[in-house]
Amino acid sequence: MTEPRHFETDAIRTQVPRSAEREHSVPLFLTSSFVFDSAEQARALFSDEIDGNVYSRYANPNTDEFVHKLCKLEGGEDGIATASGMAAVFTSLASRLSSGDHVLASRALFGSTHQILTRILPKWGVSFSYADASDPDTWTSQITPSTKLLFVETPSNPGLELVDLAWLGALARERGIPLIVDNCFATPYLQRPLEYGASLVVHSATKFIDGQGRTLGGAIIGDKALVADARFFARHTGPALSPFNAWMLSKSLETLAVRMDRHCANALALATHFEGHADVESVRYPFLPSHPQYALAQQQMRAGGGIVVLVLRGGIERCRRFLDALALCSHSPNLGDTRTIVTHPTSTTHSKLTEDERQRVGIVPGLVRVSVGLEHVGDVIADIEQALASSR
Ligand SMILES: *Cc1c(COP(=O)(O)O)cnc(C)c1O
């Protein structure tokens, strides 16, 4: 049989081999370790002469399936699964960096990634600097001989800034510096950074990959040599994904394409509805022509994603009244759920940044992030309309 070629088919038909029970749906391997057939096999497994299950901190059939599937979807050579998105981000950085090294990253980053760069890695003598997503000079001028990694998030959380992956991927290849892309907002269904020259993709599978707000998880996918370093680091430091969560996440990937199509359609409808609304100062969404990087979004993304940013008139006090008036939408820090979630980054996810740092990545006090869910979009729009009206 020829290999399945399409995203949806790979997402559904990548499975670990069926057991002697002939099950149709993949079983859960709730086991911490595996038995050896012989003393010789044990020796060979531990010396990496052969591949096989040993211990679930290293790998497990459920994590293997999740990773193999994600490798196919991202077009990556190899990968590992991690317990959370932050475990993936940290492992991708820490497994490569030594004291004296420098990381050049896009300024608009997930809050905890910013904390790793500013508060954790400097303790071990690793420095960083920030470049502006859309200004090429800030990238080329800040690369030094110590720059060992480039790290970006596109679209960024929550400002929805894009980085030109073709341009940065080419720069990374030319300078021989691996580029890591946090592909959490787009998922491989909308954007495949490895095709543009990125060396690794990191994921918070907690978001759209699970898509149902049930579990934390993460993954690192990409270049074989870099994944080998990440695997060594993870194997000995222990950020392993549990078999149960891996089983759930692999199941979730089966429906990623249909879910993302609907997330994107609902998000575009909501963004279009609120653009020009009297209570809304501005709307940001990559597939709205008013987005400053609309052309780039069209070029590197299949659709605009499930996140819409609304800047409400009336600043922080208005936002607080608005959040308290929502009846259907959830007020929660998560995103990428079937349920629409509204978040106020200034007072929650990005509250640890200084006012100046927030301003520089476009997080103004009136900004709310809407993770548009899979409810009927008319009901979501109606809820936001009533909350806007009652918060005036
Ligand atoms: C949520 C998120 C993370 C962290 O993922 P966890 O699974 O919560 O650890 C990293 N990057 C981005 C862009 C995120 O949205």
The ligand as a MOL file (V3000), in Angstrom:
LIG
                    3D

  0  0  0     0  0            999 V3000
M  V30 BEGIN CTAB
M  V30 COUNTS 15 15 0 0 0
M  V30 BEGIN ATOM
M  V30 1 C 0.4830 28.0230 26.5150 0
M  V30 2 C 1.6870 28.3090 25.7090 0
M  V30 3 C 2.9250 27.7810 26.0610 0
M  V30 4 C 3.1210 26.9400 27.3100 0
M  V30 5 O 2.4490 25.7400 27.2670 0
M  V30 6 P 1.9830 24.8970 28.5640 0
M  V30 7 O 1.4350 23.6630 27.9630 0
M  V30 8 O 0.9910 25.7360 29.2810 0
M  V30 9 O 3.2060 24.6660 29.3830 0
M  V30 10 C 4.0080 28.0690 25.2570 0
M  V30 11 N 3.8760 28.8420 24.1500 0
M  V30 12 C 2.7000 29.3700 23.7930 0
M  V30 13 C 2.6160 30.2190 22.5720 0
M  V30 14 C 1.5590 29.1350 24.5530 0
M  V30 15 O 0.3900 29.6770 24.2040 0
M  V30 END ATOM
M  V30 BEGIN BOND
M  V30 1 1 1 2
M  V30 2 1 2 3
M  V30 3 2 2 14
M  V30 4 1 3 4
M  V30 5 2 3 10
M  V30 6 1 4 5
M  V30 7 1 5 6
M  V30 8 2 6 7
M  V30 9 1 6 8
M  V30 10 1 6 9
M  V30 11 1 10 11
M  V30 12 2 11 12
M  V30 13 1 12 13
M  V30 14 1 12 14
M  V30 15 1 14 15
M  V30 END BOND
M  V30 END CTAB
M  END
